Amino acid sequence: MNVEIIAVGSELLLGQINNTNARFLSAQLNEIGENVRFHTVVGDNGQRLKETIRQAERRSDCIILTGGLGPTKDDLTKEVIAEHLNRSLIMDEEAMQSIETFFAVRNRPMTENNKKQALVLEGSTIFKNRHGMAPGMGIELNGKQYILLPGPPKEMEPMFQFEVKPYLLQMQRTEQTIVSRVLRFYGIGEAALEQRVAPFLDMENPTVAPLAADGEVTLRVTASAHTEQQAQQLMEPVIAQLLERVGNYLYGYDDDSLASKLAEVLRNNKLTIAAAESLTAGLFMSELASIPGISDVLQGGAVVYNEQMKVKQLQIDRQLLRDYTVVSSQCAEAMARNVALNYDAKIGVGLTGAAGPDPHDGSPVGTVWIGICIDGICTSFELKLAGSRNANRLVAVKNAQYRTLQLLAEKGYN
């Protein structure tokens, strides 16, 4: 099917929240072979929503609406769709009981408008909301499929995964199985990677699709076959050829991240790490700390945001800072060396630089130095970044993770 995703909510148009639902749904629909052709955002206005639905019907087979299922006056998606399709809204007793239980358990009074959340389109398939109140629903009419989902991602995402996806797969009435593999790269830009793999981007089965985000690039390889094994067999030679061209930038697959891969290598080899952070202010350690079980290898670290703390907490020679400044290879390596000693770690990482928007200690905005010490042997890397302040900080952390992985691989740690 050709699919259109309509996000309903004035808060999206005002920039108060990001439309993460559309990104999530597109990725999920792509995995099951559906073609997402349009993303649309419309505010909480009945007339404009009707016009948006009519436009979607002219160009799409399946219309997925997120948001507008709540209890307030401006939650009007169900009402607009019901009027548009000439369908009644009826009470779903199971949803009503779930809402009543929600308030009873919390010993809170239920206001009358909460009953609105249990209304559903007559004749629709109901999708249970296991993480909120308003159920979703799907209905097919005049050759078009309409799917209504709640707006909050914590409700919408599991509903789609466990309720809507099986519903759509059943509608496909196909014996085909769709399998995807994501290849994750770092250290190469999107344009350069796409140029190297260009001959593969026009393939039909498997398909190869690039995506860039936060300094990383991925390739999603998707195959369709009668069985999962057959789909895997279609993908294997293509993945092998892709890796021949860009495999030296590969760091992981599927749900891997640079932080999770670094944590994996550290745990597998019983290596410990500590970090000293200036411009990143603890972000390197925070990224690692998001990985379960990291306490086995992450010793700790220090946020040394100014020169005084670099001297006091890390015992860095003040004369070194006068001679080379705090934004230098010498400072980054001293930070890495001393934090490893202070925290009894095999590996020390130091990050210092000028995140912006102003130069720092004579260094232009975007200048970053990363120092990495393994067993007392130190190496440093300079970055010249051109993003916003927080974008530069995030890229610095990812570079530090990637460079650490590279150095460990050179020493035989995998």
Residue pairs with C-beta under 8 A, 6 or more apart in sequence:
1 34
1 35
1 60
1 61
1 62
1 145
2 35
2 37
2 59
2 60
2 61
2 62
3 29
3 34
3 35
3 36
3 37
3 60
3 61
3 62
3 63
3 64
4 36
4 37
4 38
4 39
4 40
4 56
4 59
4 60
4 62
4 63
4 64
5 21
5 22
5 25
5 26
5 36
5 38
5 39
5 40
5 64
5 66
6 40
6 41
6 42
6 49
6 52
6 53
6 56
6 63
6 64
6 65
6 66
7 19
7 21
7 22
7 39
7 40
7 41
7 42
7 65
7 66
7 67
7 151
8 42
8 43
8 44
8 49
8 65
8 66
8 67
8 68
8 77
8 151
9 17
9 41
9 43
9 44
9 67
9 68
9 151
10 43
10 44
10 45
10 74
11 17
12 18
12 19
12 41
12 43
12 67
13 41
13 42
13 43
19 39
19 41
20 153
21 66
21 67
21 149
21 151
21 153
21 156
22 39
22 66
24 153
24 156
24 157
24 160
25 36
25 64
25 66
25 160
26 36
26 39
28 160
28 161
28 165
29 35
29 36
29 168
30 36
30 180
30 209
30 220
30 222
31 178
31 180
31 222
32 165
32 168
32 169
32 172
32 178
33 172
33 176
33 178
33 224
34 62
34 168
37 59
37 60
38 56
38 59
38 60
40 52
40 55
40 56
42 48
42 49
42 52
44 68
44 74
44 75
44 76
46 76
46 79
46 80
49 68
49 76
49 77
49 80
50 80
50 83
50 84
53 63
53 65
53 80
53 81
53 84
54 84
56 63
57 63
57 144
60 144
61 143
61 144
61 145
62 144
62 145
62 146
62 147
62 168
63 144
63 145
63 146
63 147
64 147
64 149
65 77
65 81
65 146
65 147
65 148
65 149
66 149
66 150
66 151
66 156
67 75
67 77
67 150
67 151
68 74
68 75
68 76
68 77
68 78
68 151
69 75
69 77
69 78
69 117
69 134
69 136
69 148
69 149
69 150
69 151
70 116
70 117
70 134
70 150
70 151
71 111
71 113
71 114
71 116
71 117
71 133
72 113
75 116
77 148
78 89
78 119
78 120
78 121
78 148
79 89
81 87
81 121
81 146
81 148
82 88
82 89
82 121
85 121
85 139
85 141
85 146
87 121
87 122
87 123
87 124
87 139
87 141
88 121
88 122
89 119
89 120
89 121
89 122
90 119
90 120
90 121
90 122
91 115
91 118
91 119
91 120
92 118
92 119
92 120
92 126
92 135
93 118
94 126
94 128
95 117
95 118
95 120
95 126
95 128
95 129
95 133
95 134
95 135
96 115
96 118
98 129
98 133
99 110
99 114
99 115
99 117
99 118
99 133
100 110
102 133
103 109
103 110
103 114
114 133
117 133
117 134
118 133
118 134
118 135
120 126
120 135
120 137
121 137
121 139
121 148
123 139
124 137
124 138
124 139
125 137
125 138
125 139
125 167
126 135
126 136
126 137
127 135
127 136
127 137
127 138
127 149
127 159
127 163
127 164
127 167
128 135
128 159
128 163
129 135
129 136
129 150
129 155
129 159
130 158
130 159
130 162
131 154
131 155
131 158
131 159
132 150
132 152
132 154
132 155
134 150
134 155
136 147
136 148
136 149
136 150
136 156
136 159
136 163
136 164
137 147
137 148
138 145
138 146
138 147
138 148
138 164
138 167
139 145
139 146
140 146
140 171
145 171
147 164
149 156
149 159
149 160
149 164
150 156
150 159
175 226
176 224
176 225
176 226
177 224
177 225
177 226
177 227
177 228
177 230
177 231
178 222
178 223
178 224
178 231
179 222
179 223
179 224
179 225
179 228
179 231
179 232
179 235
180 220
180 221
180 222
180 223
181 220
181 221
181 222
181 235
181 239
181 253
181 254
182 218
182 219
182 220
182 221
182 253
182 254
182 255
183 218
183 219
183 220
183 221
183 239
183 242
183 243
183 250
183 253
184 216
184 217
184 218
184 250
184 251
184 252
184 253
184 254
184 256
184 257
185 193
185 216
185 217
185 218
185 219
185 246
185 249
185 250
185 251
186 215
186 216
186 217
186 249
186 251
186 258
186 398
186 402
187 249
187 402
188 217
188 246
188 249
189 212
189 217
190 210
190 212
190 217
193 210
193 217
193 219
193 246
193 249
194 201
194 210
196 245
196 246
197 208
197 210
197 219
197 242
197 245
197 246
200 208
200 238
200 241
200 242
201 208
201 209
201 210
203 238
205 223
205 224
205 234
206 221
206 222
206 223
206 234
206 235
206 238
207 221
207 222
207 223
208 219
208 220
208 221
208 238
208 242
209 219
209 220
209 222
210 217
210 218
210 219
211 217
211 218
211 219
211 220
212 218
214 394
214 395
214 398
215 394
215 395
215 398
215 399
216 258
216 398
217 249
219 242
221 235
221 238
221 239
221 242
222 235
223 231
223 232
223 234
223 235
224 231
225 231
225 233
225 234
243 250
251 258
251 261
251 402
251 405
252 258
252 260
252 261
258 287
258 398
258 401
258 402
258 405
259 287
259 288
259 290
259 291
259 401
260 291
261 401
261 405
262 288
262 401
262 404
262 405
263 288
263 291
263 293
263 294
263 297
265 271
265 405
265 408
265 413
265 414
266 272
266 273
266 297
266 347
267 293
267 296
267 297
268 413
268 414
269 408
269 413
270 297
271 297
271 346
271 347
271 408
271 413
272 297
272 298
272 299
272 344
272 345
272 346
272 347
273 288
273 297
273 298
273 299
273 345
273 346
273 347
273 348
273 349
273 404
274 298
274 299
274 300
274 301
274 339
274 340
274 342
274 343
274 345
274 347
274 348
274 349
275 284
275 285
275 301
275 302
275 339
275 348
275 349
275 350
275 351
276 301
276 302
276 304
276 314
276 335
276 336
276 338
276 339
276 348
276 349
276 350
276 351
277 283
277 284
277 285
277 301
277 302
277 303
277 304
277 350
277 351
278 303
278 304
278 305
278 310
278 326
278 335
278 350
278 351
278 352
278 353
279 351
279 352
279 353
279 354
279 355
279 368
279 392
279 393
279 396
280 351
280 393
280 396
280 397
280 400
281 303
281 305
281 393
282 301
282 303
283 393
283 394
283 397
284 301
284 349
284 351
284 397
284 400
284 401
285 298
285 300
285 301
287 397
287 401
288 294
288 298
289 298
299 343
299 344
299 345
300 343
301 339
301 343
302 309
302 313
302 314
302 339
302 342
303 309
304 310
304 313
304 314
304 335
307 318
307 321
307 326
310 316
310 321
310 326
310 331
310 335
311 317
311 318
311 321
314 334
314 335
314 338
314 339
314 342
315 338
315 342
316 331
316 334
316 335
316 338
317 334
320 330
320 331
320 334
321 331
323 330
324 330
324 331
325 331
325 361
325 362
325 363
326 352
326 360
326 361
327 352
327 353
327 354
327 360
327 361
327 362
327 363
327 367
327 369
328 352
328 369
329 369
329 371
329 380
329 382
331 350
331 352
331 369
331 371
332 350
332 351
332 352
332 369
332 370
332 371
332 380
333 350
333 371
333 373
333 378
333 379
333 380
334 350
334 371
335 348
335 350
335 351
335 352
335 371
336 348
336 349
336 350
336 371
336 372
336 373
336 378
337 348
337 350
337 371
337 373
337 376
337 378
338 348
339 345
339 348
339 349
339 350
340 346
340 347
340 348
340 373
340 376
341 348
346 374
346 375
347 372
347 373
347 374
347 404
347 408
348 371
348 372
348 373
349 370
349 371
349 372
349 373
349 400
349 404
350 369
350 370
350 371
350 372
350 373
351 368
351 369
351 370
351 371
351 396
351 397
351 400
352 368
352 369
352 371
353 360
353 363
353 366
353 367
353 368
353 369
353 383
353 392
353 396
354 360
354 361
354 363
354 364
354 365
354 366
354 367
354 368
355 365
355 368
355 389
355 390
355 392
355 393
355 396
356 365
356 366
356 388
356 389
356 392
357 365
357 389
358 365
359 365
360 367
365 392
366 383
366 384
366 385
366 386
366 387
366 392
367 382
367 383
367 384
367 385
368 382
368 383
368 384
368 385
368 392
368 396
368 399
369 380
369 381
369 382
369 383
370 380
370 381
370 383
370 396
370 399
370 400
370 403
371 378
371 379
371 380
372 378
372 379
372 380
372 381
372 400
372 403
372 404
372 407
373 379
374 407
374 408
374 411
379 407
381 399
381 403
383 395
383 396
383 399
385 391
385 392
385 395
385 396
387 395
408 414
